Amino acid sequence: MKSPITMQPSAVSRNAAALIATVAAGAAIYWLRDILTPLAMAVFLLIMIDGVKRSVADRTPLNDHWAGVAALILVVLSFFAAIAIIVNGAASFFGEASGVSQNIGPRIDQIIRDVYGLVRLEQPPTAQDLINGVDIRGYVTMVAMQAQGIASGAFFVMVYLGFLLASQIGFRRKIVAMFPQKSQRDEAVAVFNRVRSGVEGYIWVQTVTGAMICVVAWILMRAVGLQNAEFWTFVIFIVGFIPVLGGAVAGLAPPLFALVQFPSYWPALILLVGLQAILFIVGNMIQPRMQGDNQNIDPVVVLLSLAFWGKLWGVVGMFLSTPLAVMAMAILAEFQGSRWMAILLSGDGEPYADEGKSKRKKADQTETEAAADAGA
């Protein structure tokens, strides 16, 4: 009989302490979600402002100060404009939906009968039978609380953003005090730049590809006559920043509402086929080419990060799941003890994009020299 594998007491205690610390950190993040989610969104906006500032400074004659002011105004106005569009668009959507509410019940009954007839089933339920088992009042209350939470959350995001912008003045001196040696300071700055580059690359790719999808989606929705096409277009753009679930909402929500609005199935079918086609083309052909090394994250990690942060922080966590995964990979790769976790998080086993490029370049040079020596 083989003896059991023994483990050093120090290793056991170290692993147990790491496990307990991880569980405690997750519990603290969940318990403090009302405080941390506005802070995380403020940091996300701060990175956006910094990226827009550098872009404005490079493309205009403005200096860094006025470029920063222009970037701040642009990002803040865009943030409030997005909230206003969501609130006003939702109000308009429910207002117009109430105008056709008398046709919704018979239309759903017809859809159910058609589906049951297609699969050769008898005694289809009615829409009233389905509604009787749903707590409508509870859902309305939940939606109202979510709307109130968005308004209060936006206020705290702006408060956090203001303090973060004010604290940037002493950021350089803090870095010098924390890392007195130039080599350590350069390494810390490199980590920050790597995190910033990954987040900015994610924002840029999602914004450009989302705009492409929205243009095609708006044309399709206007062509079939779907109500509130502009509202649905903006919803498609926003949910595009949520991996996996965003594509499902963008490709299925408008066709489902088209089923209820129109007496025919053709508008819904056109929307379904058209939206799925543009999502497939952008997601499998255009987006991977644009991402490059900015999002060197394993797809399984993206899915797990979405589930994890969605469970802890709700919709805000889903929105920030990929940037948080990029940040985690960049930070974990800097320490020898945690570098293996960064390798697991990466898509190709190379947490550093520039490191991977240099390795591939060196390998290509070696192969070229070997081929030259063999030919000689």
C-alpha positions as CSV (number, residue, x, y, z in Angstrom):
1,M,0.0,0.0,0.0
2,K,1.4,3.4,-1.1
3,S,1.9,5.9,1.6
4,P,-0.1,9.2,1.2
5,I,1.6,12.2,-0.3
6,T,2.9,14.4,2.4
7,M,2.9,18.1,2.2
8,Q,5.1,20.5,4.3
9,P,3.3,22.2,7.1
10,S,4.4,25.6,5.8
11,A,2.9,24.9,2.3
12,V,-0.4,23.7,3.9
13,S,-0.7,26.8,6.1
14,R,0.2,29.1,3.2
15,N,-2.3,27.5,0.8
16,A,-5.0,27.6,3.6
17,A,-4.3,31.3,4.3
18,A,-4.5,32.1,0.6
19,L,-7.8,30.3,0.3
20,I,-9.3,32.0,3.4
21,A,-8.0,35.4,2.2
22,T,-9.7,34.8,-1.2
23,V,-13.0,33.9,0.3
24,A,-12.8,36.8,2.7
25,A,-12.0,39.2,-0.1
26,G,-14.9,38.0,-2.2
27,A,-17.3,38.4,0.8
28,A,-16.0,41.9,1.4
29,I,-16.4,42.8,-2.3
30,Y,-20.0,41.6,-2.2
31,W,-20.8,43.2,1.1
32,L,-19.4,46.6,0.0
33,R,-20.8,46.4,-3.5
34,D,-22.9,49.6,-3.0
35,I,-19.7,51.5,-2.3
36,L,-17.3,49.7,-4.7
37,T,-19.5,49.7,-7.8
38,P,-19.6,53.5,-8.2
39,L,-15.9,53.6,-7.5
40,A,-15.1,51.0,-10.1
41,M,-17.3,52.9,-12.7
42,A,-15.4,56.1,-11.7
43,V,-12.1,54.5,-12.3
44,F,-13.4,53.2,-15.7
45,L,-14.4,56.7,-16.6
46,L,-11.1,58.1,-15.5
47,I,-9.2,55.7,-17.8
48,M,-11.6,56.8,-20.6
49,I,-10.9,60.5,-19.9
50,D,-7.1,59.9,-19.9
51,G,-7.3,58.0,-23.2
52,V,-9.5,60.8,-24.8
53,K,-7.2,63.4,-23.4
54,R,-4.1,61.9,-25.1
55,S,-6.0,61.4,-28.3
56,V,-7.2,65.1,-28.3
57,A,-3.7,66.3,-27.5
58,D,-2.1,64.3,-30.3
59,R,-4.7,65.4,-32.9
60,T,-5.3,69.0,-32.0
61,P,-3.1,72.0,-31.1
62,L,-4.5,72.0,-27.5
63,N,-2.0,71.4,-24.6
64,D,-2.4,68.7,-22.0
65,H,-4.4,70.9,-19.7
66,W,-7.0,72.0,-22.2
67,A,-7.1,68.6,-23.8
68,G,-7.9,67.2,-20.3
69,V,-10.7,69.7,-19.8
70,A,-12.1,68.8,-23.2
71,A,-11.9,65.1,-22.5
72,L,-13.6,65.5,-19.1
73,I,-16.5,67.5,-20.6
74,L,-16.9,65.0,-23.4
75,V,-16.9,61.9,-21.3
76,V,-19.1,63.3,-18.5
77,L,-21.6,64.6,-21.1
78,S,-21.6,61.3,-22.8
79,F,-22.2,59.5,-19.5
80,F,-25.2,61.7,-18.6
81,A,-26.5,61.5,-22.2
82,A,-26.5,57.7,-22.0
83,I,-28.5,57.7,-18.8
84,A,-30.9,60.3,-20.2
85,I,-31.4,58.2,-23.4
86,I,-32.0,55.0,-21.3
87,V,-34.6,56.8,-19.0
88,N,-36.4,58.7,-21.8
89,G,-36.2,55.8,-24.2
90,A,-37.7,53.4,-21.7
91,A,-40.5,55.9,-20.8
92,S,-41.3,56.3,-24.5
93,F,-41.1,52.5,-25.1
94,F,-43.6,51.7,-22.3
95,G,-45.8,54.6,-23.4
96,E,-46.1,53.4,-27.0
97,A,-46.3,49.8,-25.9
98,S,-49.4,50.7,-23.9
99,G,-51.1,51.9,-27.1
100,V,-50.9,48.4,-28.6
101,S,-51.4,46.6,-25.3
102,Q,-54.9,45.6,-26.3
103,N,-53.5,43.6,-29.2
104,I,-50.7,41.9,-27.2
105,G,-52.9,39.2,-25.6
106,P,-54.6,38.0,-28.8
107,R,-51.3,38.1,-30.6
108,I,-49.5,36.0,-28.0
109,D,-52.5,33.6,-28.1
110,Q,-52.1,33.3,-31.8
111,I,-48.3,32.7,-31.5
112,I,-48.9,29.9,-28.9
113,R,-51.5,28.2,-31.1
114,D,-49.2,28.3,-34.1
115,V,-46.3,26.9,-32.2
116,Y,-48.5,24.1,-30.7
117,G,-49.9,23.4,-34.2
118,L,-46.3,23.2,-35.6
119,V,-45.3,20.5,-33.1
120,R,-48.7,18.8,-33.3
121,L,-49.7,19.4,-29.7
122,E,-53.3,20.0,-28.4
123,Q,-54.9,22.3,-25.8
124,P,-52.4,25.3,-26.0
125,P,-52.5,27.6,-23.0
126,T,-53.6,31.2,-23.3
127,A,-51.7,34.4,-22.5
128,Q,-53.8,34.9,-19.5
129,D,-52.9,31.5,-18.2
130,L,-49.2,32.3,-18.5
131,I,-49.7,35.8,-16.9
132,N,-51.6,34.4,-13.9
133,G,-48.4,32.6,-12.7
134,V,-46.3,35.8,-12.9
135,D,-45.9,38.3,-10.1
136,I,-46.3,41.4,-12.3
137,R,-46.4,43.8,-9.4
138,G,-43.1,42.4,-8.0
139,Y,-41.4,42.9,-11.4
140,V,-42.7,46.4,-11.7
141,T,-41.4,47.2,-8.2
142,M,-38.0,45.7,-9.0
143,V,-37.7,47.8,-12.2
144,A,-38.6,50.9,-10.3
145,M,-35.9,50.2,-7.7
146,Q,-33.4,49.5,-10.5
147,A,-34.2,52.9,-12.0
148,Q,-33.8,54.6,-8.7
149,G,-30.5,52.8,-8.2
150,I,-29.2,54.0,-11.6
151,A,-29.9,57.6,-10.7
152,S,-28.3,57.4,-7.2
153,G,-25.4,55.4,-8.6
154,A,-24.7,58.0,-11.3
155,F,-24.5,60.7,-8.6
156,F,-21.9,58.7,-6.6
157,V,-20.0,57.9,-9.7
158,M,-19.6,61.6,-10.4
159,V,-18.6,62.3,-6.8
160,Y,-15.9,59.6,-6.9
161,L,-14.7,60.8,-10.3
162,G,-14.3,64.3,-9.0
163,F,-12.1,63.1,-6.1
164,L,-10.1,60.8,-8.4
165,L,-9.4,63.7,-10.7
166,A,-8.4,65.9,-7.7
167,S,-6.0,63.2,-6.4
168,Q,-4.2,63.0,-9.7
169,I,-2.2,66.0,-8.8
170,G,-0.2,64.1,-6.2
171,F,-0.1,60.8,-8.0
172,R,3.4,61.2,-9.3
173,R,4.8,62.1,-5.9
174,K,3.1,59.1,-4.4
175,I,4.7,56.8,-7.0
176,V,8.1,58.3,-6.2
177,A,7.5,57.8,-2.4
178,M,6.3,54.2,-2.9
179,F,9.1,53.2,-5.3
180,P,12.2,55.2,-4.5
181,Q,14.4,53.1,-6.8
182,K,14.1,54.0,-10.4
183,S,14.0,50.4,-11.6
184,Q,11.0,49.6,-9.3
185,R,9.3,52.8,-10.3
186,D,9.7,52.1,-14.0
187,E,8.3,48.6,-13.5
188,A,5.3,50.0,-11.6
189,V,4.7,52.5,-14.4
190,A,5.0,49.7,-17.0
191,V,2.3,47.7,-15.1
192,F,0.0,50.7,-15.0
193,N,0.5,51.4,-18.7
194,R,-0.2,47.7,-19.5
195,V,-3.4,47.8,-17.6
196,R,-4.4,51.1,-19.2
197,S,-3.6,49.9,-22.6
198,G,-5.7,46.7,-22.1
199,V,-8.7,48.7,-20.9
200,E,-8.4,51.3,-23.6
201,G,-8.1,48.7,-26.2
202,Y,-11.2,46.9,-24.9
203,I,-13.2,50.2,-25.0
204,W,-12.0,51.1,-28.5
205,V,-12.8,47.7,-30.0
206,Q,-16.2,47.5,-28.3
207,T,-17.1,51.0,-29.4
208,V,-16.2,50.6,-33.0
209,T,-17.7,47.2,-33.5
210,G,-20.8,48.2,-31.5
211,A,-21.2,51.2,-33.9
212,M,-21.0,48.9,-36.9
213,I,-23.7,46.6,-35.4
214,C,-25.9,49.5,-34.5
215,V,-25.9,51.0,-38.0
216,V,-27.0,47.7,-39.6
217,A,-29.5,47.1,-36.8
218,W,-31.1,50.5,-37.1
219,I,-31.4,50.1,-40.8
220,L,-33.1,46.7,-40.4
221,M,-35.5,48.0,-37.7
222,R,-36.5,51.1,-39.6
223,A,-37.0,49.0,-42.7
224,V,-39.5,46.6,-41.1
225,G,-41.1,49.5,-39.1
226,L,-40.3,48.4,-35.5
227,Q,-41.4,50.9,-32.9
228,N,-38.7,52.7,-30.9
229,A,-35.9,51.7,-33.3
230,E,-33.6,54.4,-31.9
231,F,-34.1,53.1,-28.3
232,W,-33.4,49.5,-29.4
233,T,-30.3,50.7,-31.3
234,F,-28.9,52.4,-28.2
235,V,-29.7,49.3,-26.1
236,I,-27.8,47.1,-28.5
237,F,-24.8,49.4,-28.3
238,I,-24.8,49.4,-24.5
239,V,-25.2,45.7,-24.0
240,G,-22.4,45.1,-26.5
241,F,-20.0,45.9,-23.7
242,I,-21.3,42.8,-21.8
243,P,-19.7,39.7,-23.2
244,V,-21.8,36.7,-24.2
245,L,-25.1,38.0,-22.8
246,G,-24.9,41.3,-24.8
247,G,-24.9,39.5,-28.1
248,A,-27.9,37.3,-27.0
249,V,-29.9,40.4,-26.0
250,A,-29.0,42.3,-29.2
251,G,-29.9,39.4,-31.4
252,L,-33.1,38.2,-29.8
253,A,-34.8,41.2,-28.0
254,P,-35.9,43.2,-31.2
255,P,-37.2,40.1,-33.0
256,L,-39.2,39.0,-30.0
257,F,-40.9,42.4,-29.8
258,A,-41.5,42.4,-33.5
259,L,-43.4,39.1,-33.0
260,V,-45.9,41.0,-30.8
261,Q,-46.1,44.2,-32.8
262,F,-46.7,42.8,-36.3
263,P,-49.5,40.4,-37.3
264,S,-47.0,38.6,-39.6
265,Y,-43.9,36.6,-38.7
266,W,-41.8,38.0,-41.6
267,P,-40.6,41.2,-39.8
268,A,-39.4,39.2,-36.8
269,L,-37.7,36.7,-39.1
270,I,-35.9,39.4,-41.1
271,L,-34.7,41.0,-37.9
272,L,-33.6,37.7,-36.5
273,V,-31.6,36.6,-39.6
274,G,-30.2,40.1,-40.2
275,L,-29.0,40.7,-36.6
276,Q,-27.6,37.2,-36.2
277,A,-25.7,37.6,-39.5
278,I,-24.1,41.0,-38.5
279,L,-23.3,39.7,-35.0
280,F,-21.6,36.6,-36.5
281,I,-19.6,38.6,-39.0
282,V,-18.4,41.2,-36.5
283,G,-17.8,38.7,-33.7
284,N,-15.9,36.2,-35.7
285,M,-14.2,38.2,-38.5
286,I,-13.9,41.9,-37.6
287,Q,-13.5,41.9,-33.8
288,P,-10.7,39.3,-33.6
289,R,-8.6,41.3,-36.1
290,M,-9.1,44.5,-34.1
291,Q,-8.5,43.0,-30.7
292,G,-4.9,41.9,-31.5
293,D,-3.0,41.6,-28.3
294,N,-5.1,44.1,-26.3
295,Q,-7.4,41.3,-25.0
296,N,-5.2,38.3,-24.7
297,I,-7.8,36.7,-22.4
298,D,-8.9,33.1,-22.6
299,P,-12.6,32.8,-23.6
300,V,-13.4,30.5,-20.7
301,V,-12.0,33.2,-18.3
302,V,-14.2,35.8,-20.0
303,L,-17.2,33.6,-19.3
304,L,-16.2,32.9,-15.7
305,S,-15.4,36.6,-15.1
306,L,-18.8,37.5,-16.4
307,A,-20.5,35.1,-14.0
308,F,-18.4,36.0,-11.1
309,W,-18.7,39.8,-11.3
310,G,-22.3,39.5,-12.3
311,K,-23.0,37.6,-9.2
312,L,-21.2,40.1,-7.0
313,W,-22.0,43.4,-8.6
314,G,-25.0,42.7,-10.9
315,V,-25.2,44.6,-14.2
316,V,-22.3,46.8,-13.4
317,G,-20.1,43.8,-12.7
318,M,-21.1,42.3,-16.0
319,F,-20.2,45.6,-17.7
320,L,-16.8,45.7,-16.0
321,S,-16.0,41.9,-16.1
322,T,-13.6,41.9,-19.0
323,P,-11.7,45.1,-18.0
324,L,-11.3,43.7,-14.5
325,A,-10.0,40.4,-16.0
326,V,-7.4,42.4,-18.0
327,M,-6.3,44.3,-14.9
328,A,-6.0,41.1,-12.9
329,M,-3.9,39.4,-15.6
330,A,-1.5,42.4,-15.9
331,I,-1.0,42.6,-12.1
332,L,-0.7,38.9,-11.5
333,A,2.0,38.6,-14.2
334,E,4.3,41.0,-12.3
335,F,4.9,38.6,-9.3
336,Q,6.7,35.4,-9.6
337,G,4.4,33.6,-7.2
338,S,1.3,34.5,-9.1
339,R,2.6,34.5,-12.7
340,W,1.2,31.0,-13.2
341,M,-2.3,32.4,-12.7
342,A,-1.7,35.1,-15.3
343,I,-0.6,32.5,-17.7
344,L,-3.8,30.6,-17.1
345,L,-5.9,33.8,-17.6
346,S,-4.1,34.6,-20.9
347,G,-5.3,33.3,-24.3
348,D,-2.0,32.1,-25.6
349,G,0.1,31.5,-22.5
350,E,1.9,34.9,-22.8
351,P,0.5,37.5,-20.4
352,Y,2.8,40.1,-21.8
353,A,1.8,40.9,-25.4
354,D,5.1,42.7,-26.0
355,E,7.0,39.7,-24.5
356,G,5.2,37.3,-26.8
357,K,6.0,39.4,-29.8
358,S,9.7,39.6,-28.9
359,K,9.8,35.8,-28.4
360,R,8.2,35.1,-31.7
361,K,10.5,37.6,-33.4
362,K,13.5,36.0,-31.8
363,A,12.3,32.5,-32.8
364,D,11.8,33.7,-36.4
365,Q,15.3,35.2,-36.5
366,T,16.7,31.9,-35.2
367,E,14.9,29.9,-37.8
368,T,16.1,32.2,-40.5
369,E,19.7,32.0,-39.4
370,A,19.5,28.2,-39.2
371,A,18.0,28.0,-42.7
372,A,20.8,30.3,-43.9
373,D,23.5,28.1,-42.3
374,A,22.0,25.0,-43.7
375,G,21.9,26.5,-47.2
376,A,25.5,27.6,-46.9
